[in-house]
Amino acid sequence: MNKNYINGTWRTSGLNESFKNINPADTRDVIGDYPVSSESDVNEAAVTALEAFRSWSRMPAPKRGDILRKAGDIFAREKKELAKIMTREMGKPTFETEGDVQEAIDTCYYAATETRRLFGHNAPSEMNEKMNLSFRMPIGVCGIITAWNFPVAVPSWKIIPALAAGNTVVWKPSEDAPASGVRFIELMEEAGLPAGVLNLVQGKGETGSYIVEHPDIKLIGFTGSTETGNQIAARCGALGKKVSLEMGGKNAQIVMGDANLEIAIDGALWGAYGTTGQRCTATSRLLLHDSVHDEVVSKLKERATKLRLGSGLESSTEMGPVINQKAVDKIMKYIEIGKQEGATLEFGGSRSTAPGTENGYFIEPTLFTDVTADMTIFKEEIFGPVLSVSRFSTYEEAVELANGTRYGLSSSIYTNNVRDTWRAVRDLEAGITYINAPTIGAEAHMPFGGIKGTGNGHREGGWTAFDIFTEWKTVYIDYSDSLQRAQIDNY
């Protein structure tokens, strides 16, 4: 059985419990057994991380950056091997998982550079012979809890800037992607991270709860469902912990009547069925102008029904499985709800019967038309290869439909009208807006995150990640050799 990684060594769990890691493309393929971590395991990891924080946080930031830059080199060297591990345990094709690793590479290089740019702000004092300074300070031990759909990229977005800022980490990867977590740790260890700086505890939801509750863990970074994230936020509020949440999405792509339909259709196919629709940024709603509706639906049907389903380890595969049986049940439930509520099923809607899919969790690419704003499939996140199409006749109607959700992560509009472009930038209620591009495709050096039910205001990626993983310290230096009283009426 695989082990946890605590204080630079691989250790067995305090519990005699484990879970199996199964290939979703072929459930006969058991990748391995992984430990369910106990409260004492998490405590050991947290205490270790706190001890390591004392020396790691005092290491000059550019020296920490040197280690992260080396990690980027190692991830680059191991890209194809790591991508295959990821594909085997979570399903998406290797051309996607190689991109997942590239996100980690880019994040390592970017964060390494930012260790020389952890700028503070200075300001004039209102008093004589006094200086006002401010500095970014590390927080301490960070608890990181991540999802399975980007099992290397998303952890890197959190762990790498946290380490760059001088924090130490206790990390629980998803129980659906534990092997990627193990390999991530091995590569970071090779880069030269000191013992205790990055610790891995495998497990399920209860292990995550131990991380949230531990008194030595001062910050929680979470990616996952809105329901779980809201529970974590409530506990962190009660415990006085800083928390960064990246949760659900119900993203819309608008196609105006003047759009380039070929690239709009390309975008809808990639946004809806890339990663089998299992992205928080996936295009789950397609809003079509009346004048182009029929043509777009017809061409989508022609192309989506030809997508090659199968193991992501096969070079010909264009769409892999969903992650597990629970996901199959949830997605199929939503498909049935869509039919019951009056949406028109244009294609898909069933478990795949294509050759090579019989032993996996495969669902056909699915598209509904005649979807109205009051329907469940219009409003709720499905997290699968299901695209809902709605009509509109004016720009204002399109924006109202796009914003008609409790989520606010990503958005997209296809148009050649400059005025509509800039109005959409202003009007779409989302943390990300794409113009003439699908709702997926974040870049590591730019802020990533959403509004409304998607998150709690923080942004991962780029310089904004350091807003999560640092605290501000203000310093006043008075060299007047006298008592000067601020916040007293000196005028």
C-alpha positions in Angstrom: 0.0 0.0 0.0 1.2 3.6 -0.7 2.1 5.9 2.1 1.8 9.5 3.3 4.7 11.9 3.1 5.5 13.6 6.4 8.7 15.4 7.4 10.6 14.1 4.3 9.8 10.4 4.8 7.1 8.1 3.5 5.0 6.7 6.4 2.2 4.4 6.9 -1.1 5.8 8.2 -2.2 5.5 11.8 -5.4 3.8 10.6 -5.5 0.3 9.1 -7.8 1.6 6.3 -7.2 2.1 2.6 -9.1 2.9 -0.6 -8.5 1.7 -4.1 -7.5 3.9 -7.0 -9.4 2.7 -10.1 -8.9 3.6 -13.8 -12.2 5.2 -14.8 -11.6 4.1 -18.4 -11.3 0.4 -17.4 -12.5 -0.4 -13.9 -10.7 -3.8 -14.1 -7.4 -1.8 -13.7 -6.7 -1.1 -10.1 -3.8 1.4 -9.9 -3.1 0.9 -6.2 -4.2 1.1 -2.6 -3.9 4.4 -0.7 -4.1 5.1 3.0 -7.0 6.8 4.8 -5.2 9.2 7.1 -6.1 9.5 10.8 -6.4 12.7 12.9 -3.0 11.8 14.4 -1.5 11.6 10.9 -2.7 15.1 10.1 -1.5 16.3 13.5 2.0 14.9 12.8 2.0 16.6 9.4 0.9 20.0 10.8 3.3 19.9 13.7 6.1 19.0 11.3 5.1 21.8 8.9 5.1 24.3 11.8 8.6 23.4 12.8 9.8 23.6 9.2 8.2 27.0 8.8 10.7 28.6 11.2 13.6 28.0 8.9 11.8 27.9 5.5 10.2 31.4 6.1 13.6 32.8 7.0 15.3 31.5 3.8 15.9 34.4 1.4 12.9 34.4 -1.0 15.0 34.2 -4.1 16.7 31.1 -2.7 13.3 29.5 -2.3 12.7 30.5 -5.9 15.8 28.6 -7.0 14.2 25.4 -5.7 10.9 26.1 -7.4 12.7 26.9 -10.7 14.5 23.5 -10.4 11.1 21.9 -9.7 9.8 23.4 -13.0 12.8 21.9 -14.8 12.0 18.5 -13.3 8.3 18.7 -14.2 9.3 19.5 -17.7 11.6 16.5 -17.9 8.8 14.2 -16.5 5.9 15.7 -18.4 4.9 12.7 -20.5 5.4 10.2 -17.7 3.4 12.2 -15.2 0.7 12.8 -17.8 0.3 9.1 -18.3 -0.1 8.6 -14.5 -2.8 11.3 -14.5 -4.7 10.0 -17.5 -4.7 6.5 -16.1 -6.3 7.5 -12.8 -8.6 10.3 -13.9 -9.3 9.7 -17.5 -8.7 12.7 -19.7 -6.6 12.2 -22.8 -2.8 12.6 -22.5 -2.9 15.7 -24.8 -4.9 17.3 -22.0 -2.9 15.9 -19.1 0.4 17.1 -20.7 -1.2 20.5 -20.7 -2.0 20.0 -17.0 1.6 19.4 -16.3 2.6 22.4 -18.4 0.5 24.6 -16.0 2.7 23.4 -13.2 5.8 24.1 -15.1 4.7 27.6 -15.9 3.6 28.2 -12.3 7.0 27.0 -11.0 8.9 29.4 -13.3 6.5 32.3 -12.7 6.5 31.9 -8.9 10.3 31.5 -8.9 10.6 34.9 -10.6 8.0 36.4 -8.2 10.2 35.6 -5.2 12.3 38.6 -6.4 9.2 40.7 -6.7 7.3 40.3 -3.4 7.0 44.0 -3.3 5.6 46.0 -0.4 4.4 49.7 -0.5 6.0 52.7 1.1 4.2 55.9 1.8 5.1 59.3 3.2 4.4 59.8 6.9 2.2 62.7 8.1 4.9 63.4 10.7 8.4 64.7 10.6 11.4 62.3 10.6 9.3 59.2 10.3 9.0 56.5 7.6 6.0 54.3 6.7 6.7 50.9 5.1 4.8 47.7 4.4 5.9 44.1 3.8 4.4 40.9 2.6 4.8 38.2 5.3 4.2 34.5 5.2 1.2 33.2 7.1 2.5 29.9 8.4 1.1 26.4 7.7 -1.3 26.2 4.8 -3.8 23.3 4.5 -4.4 22.6 0.8 -7.3 20.4 -0.4 -7.6 19.8 -4.1 -9.9 18.2 -6.7 -9.1 15.4 -9.1 -9.9 16.9 -12.5 -6.6 18.9 -12.7 -4.5 16.8 -10.3 -1.2 18.6 -10.9 -2.2 22.0 -12.3 -4.6 23.0 -9.5 -2.3 21.8 -6.6 0.6 23.8 -8.3 -1.6 26.9 -8.4 -1.8 26.8 -4.6 1.2 24.9 -3.3 3.9 26.7 -5.4 3.0 30.3 -4.5 2.4 29.2 -0.9 6.0 27.9 -0.8 7.4 30.9 -2.7 5.9 33.2 -0.1 7.6 31.3 2.7 4.7 29.1 4.0 4.8 25.4 4.6 2.0 23.0 3.4 -0.1 20.1 4.5 -1.8 18.8 1.3 -4.6 16.3 0.8 -5.2 15.5 -2.9 -8.5 14.0 -4.1 -9.1 10.4 -3.3 -9.7 10.0 -7.1 -6.2 11.2 -8.0 -3.8 10.0 -5.2 -1.1 8.6 -7.6 -0.6 12.1 -9.1 -0.2 13.4 -5.6 2.5 10.9 -4.8 4.4 11.7 -8.0 4.0 15.5 -7.4 5.7 15.1 -4.0 8.5 12.9 -5.4 9.3 15.5 -8.0 9.2 18.4 -5.5 11.4 16.3 -3.2 13.9 15.9 -6.0 14.0 19.6 -6.5 15.4 20.0 -3.0 12.6 21.0 -0.7 13.7 20.7 2.9 12.0 18.0 5.0 8.7 19.1 6.5 8.1 22.0 4.1 5.6 20.0 2.0 3.6 17.1 3.5 1.1 14.8 1.9 -1.8 13.1 3.7 -4.0 10.9 1.6 -7.7 10.2 2.5 -11.3 11.2 2.0 -13.6 13.9 3.3 -12.8 13.2 7.0 -9.1 13.7 6.4 -9.9 17.1 4.9 -12.0 18.0 8.0 -9.0 17.2 10.2 -6.9 19.7 8.1 -9.6 22.4 8.5 -9.9 21.9 12.2 -6.2 21.7 13.1 -5.1 24.7 15.2 -1.6 25.0 13.7 -3.0 25.3 10.2 -3.7 29.0 9.6 -5.0 29.0 6.1 -7.2 26.7 4.0 -7.0 26.6 0.2 -9.8 24.5 -1.3 -10.9 23.5 -4.8 -14.1 21.4 -5.1 -17.8 21.6 -4.9 -19.7 24.7 -3.7 -21.5 22.7 -1.0 -18.3 21.5 0.6 -16.6 24.8 0.1 -19.4 26.6 1.9 -19.1 24.2 4.8 -15.3 24.8 5.0 -15.9 28.6 4.8 -18.3 28.4 7.8 -15.8 26.5 9.9 -12.9 28.7 8.9 -15.0 31.7 9.9 -15.7 30.2 13.3 -12.1 29.3 13.8 -10.7 32.6 12.5 -8.8 31.1 9.6 -8.0 32.6 6.3 -9.7 30.6 3.5 -9.6 30.7 -0.3 -12.3 28.9 -2.1 -12.5 27.8 -5.8 -15.9 26.1 -6.4 -18.5 25.5 -9.0 -19.5 27.1 -12.3 -22.3 27.2 -14.8 -20.6 29.0 -17.7 -22.3 30.4 -20.8 -20.9 30.9 -24.3 -22.9 33.6 -26.2 -22.9 33.4 -30.0 -24.1 36.6 -31.7 -25.6 36.7 -35.2 -22.4 38.4 -36.6 -20.0 35.8 -35.1 -17.6 33.6 -37.0 -19.6 30.4 -36.7 -16.7 28.1 -37.4 -14.6 29.2 -34.5 -17.7 29.5 -32.3 -18.5 25.8 -33.0 -14.9 24.9 -32.4 -15.1 26.7 -29.1 -18.4 25.1 -28.0 -17.1 21.6 -28.7 -13.9 22.2 -26.8 -15.5 24.0 -24.0 -18.4 21.5 -23.5 -16.7 18.2 -24.1 -13.0 18.9 -23.3 -12.1 17.0 -20.1 -15.5 15.3 -20.6 -17.2 18.5 -19.3 -15.5 18.0 -15.9 -14.1 21.5 -15.5 -15.4 24.2 -13.3 -14.9 26.5 -16.4 -16.7 24.1 -18.8 -19.1 25.5 -21.3 -22.4 24.0 -19.9 -24.7 26.6 -21.5 -24.7 27.7 -25.2 -26.7 30.9 -25.9 -27.4 31.2 -29.6 -28.9 34.2 -31.5 -32.1 33.2 -33.4 -30.4 33.9 -36.7 -27.7 31.3 -36.2 -29.4 28.8 -33.9 -30.3 26.1 -36.4 -27.0 26.1 -38.3 -24.9 25.9 -35.1 -27.0 23.1 -33.6 -26.8 21.1 -36.9 -23.1 21.4 -37.1 -22.6 20.7 -33.5 -24.6 17.5 -33.9 -22.6 16.5 -36.9 -19.2 16.9 -35.2 -20.0 16.0 -31.5 -21.5 12.6 -32.5 -18.2 11.7 -34.2 -16.0 12.4 -31.2 -13.9 9.3 -30.4 -14.5 8.0 -26.9 -12.0 5.7 -25.2 -9.0 5.4 -22.9 -7.1 8.7 -22.7 -3.9 6.6 -23.1 -4.9 5.9 -26.7 -3.6 8.6 -29.1 -6.9 8.5 -31.1 -9.1 9.3 -28.1 -10.8 12.7 -28.1 -13.0 12.3 -25.0 -12.4 10.1 -22.0 -14.6 8.8 -19.2 -16.2 10.6 -16.3 -14.5 10.0 -13.0 -16.6 7.3 -11.2 -19.9 5.7 -10.8 -21.2 8.4 -8.6 -20.6 10.9 -11.4 -22.3 8.7 -13.9 -25.4 8.5 -11.7 -25.5 12.3 -11.1 -25.1 13.1 -14.8 -27.7 10.6 -16.0 -30.1 12.0 -13.4 -29.7 15.5 -14.8 -30.2 14.1 -18.4 -33.5 12.6 -17.2 -34.5 15.8 -15.5 -33.8 17.7 -18.7 -36.1 15.4 -20.7 -38.8 15.5 -18.0 -38.8 19.3 -17.8 -39.3 19.6 -21.6 -35.9 20.2 -23.1 -35.3 18.5 -26.5 -32.5 15.9 -26.5 -30.7 16.4 -29.8 -28.1 13.8 -29.4 -26.4 11.6 -26.7 -28.0 11.1 -23.3 -26.9 7.5 -22.8 -24.0 5.5 -21.5 -21.6 4.9 -24.4 -21.6 1.6 -26.3 -18.6 2.4 -28.5 -15.9 -0.2 -28.7 -13.4 0.1 -25.9 -15.8 1.8 -23.5 -17.7 -1.2 -22.1 -15.6 -1.4 -18.9 -15.4 2.3 -18.1 -17.5 5.2 -17.0 -18.3 6.6 -20.4 -21.3 8.9 -21.3 -22.0 10.1 -24.8 -21.6 13.7 -25.6 -25.0 15.2 -25.0 -26.8 18.3 -26.2 -30.2 19.7 -25.3 -32.1 22.4 -27.1 -35.2 24.4 -26.1 -33.7 25.0 -22.7 -35.3 27.8 -20.8 -34.0 29.8 -17.8 -36.3 28.1 -15.3 -35.1 24.5 -16.1 -32.8 22.6 -13.7 -30.2 21.9 -16.4 -29.9 25.6 -17.1 -29.2 26.5 -13.5 -27.3 23.6 -11.8 -23.8 22.5 -12.4 -23.8 19.0 -14.0 -20.0 18.4 -14.3 -20.2 16.1 -17.3 -20.5 16.2 -21.1 -23.9 17.8 -21.3 -24.5 21.1 -23.1 -27.7 23.1 -22.9 -28.7 25.4 -25.7 -31.0 28.5 -25.3 -32.1 31.0 -27.8 -32.1 34.8 -27.6 -32.9 37.7 -30.0 -31.0 40.7 -28.5 -27.7 41.3 -26.8 -29.6 42.4 -23.6 -31.5 39.1 -23.5 -28.2 37.1 -24.0 -26.6 38.9 -21.0 -29.6 38.3 -18.8 -29.5 34.6 -19.6 -25.8 34.4 -19.1 -26.0 36.1 -15.7 -29.1 34.0 -14.6 -27.1 31.7 -12.4 -25.8 31.6 -8.8 -22.3 31.0 -10.2 -19.9 33.5 -11.7 -16.7 31.9 -12.9 -16.2 32.1 -16.6 -18.1 33.6 -19.6 -17.6 33.9 -23.3 -19.0 35.8 -26.3 -18.4 35.3 -30.0 -19.0 38.5 -32.0 -17.3 40.7 -34.5 -19.1 43.8 -33.1 -16.7 46.0 -31.1 -19.4 47.6 -29.1 -20.9 44.2 -28.0 -17.4 43.1 -27.2 -16.8 45.8 -24.7 -20.3 45.8 -23.4 -19.9 42.1 -22.6 -16.6 42.8 -20.7 -18.6 45.2 -18.6 -21.9 43.3 -18.3 -21.1 39.6 -17.9 -21.1 38.6 -14.2 -18.0 36.5 -14.1 -14.4 36.5 -12.9 -13.3 35.6 -16.4 -14.6 36.7 -19.8 -13.3 35.4 -23.1 -13.9 37.2 -26.4 -14.1 34.8 -29.4 -12.8 31.9 -27.3 -14.4 29.2 -25.2 -14.9 29.5 -21.5 -11.9 27.3 -20.8 -8.2 28.0 -21.1 -6.7 29.8 -18.1 -3.1 31.0 -18.3 -0.8 30.6 -15.2 0.3 34.2 -15.0 -3.2 35.7 -14.9 -5.8 35.8 -12.1 -8.2 32.9 -11.9 -11.4 32.8 -9.9 -15.0 33.8 -9.8 -17.7 35.7 -8.1 -21.1 34.9 -6.6 -21.4 31.2 -5.7 -18.0 30.3 -7.4 -15.7 31.6 -4.7 -15.1 34.0 -1.9 -13.2 36.7 -3.7 -9.7 35.4 -3.9 -7.9 34.8 -7.2 -5.4 32.1 -8.0 -2.7 32.4 -10.6 -0.3 35.2 -11.3 0.5 37.9 -8.8 -2.9 37.6 -7.2 -2.0 34.2 -5.7 0.3 36.0 -3.3 -2.6 38.0 -1.9 -3.9 34.6 -0.6 -0.7 33.3 0.8 0.7 36.4 2.5 -0.3 38.9 5.2 0.6 42.6 5.2 2.8 44.0 7.9 2.9 47.8 8.3 6.1 49.2 9.9 6.6 52.8 11.2 10.1 54.0 11.8 10.3 57.2 13.9 13.8 58.7 14.0 12.7 62.1 15.4 14.0 61.4 18.9 10.7 62.6 20.3 7.2 61.4 21.0 5.0 62.0 18.0 1.3 61.1 18.5 -0.5 59.7 15.4 -4.3 59.6 15.4 -4.3 62.8 17.5 -5.4 66.1 15.9 -2.0 67.4 14.9 -3.6 70.1 12.8 
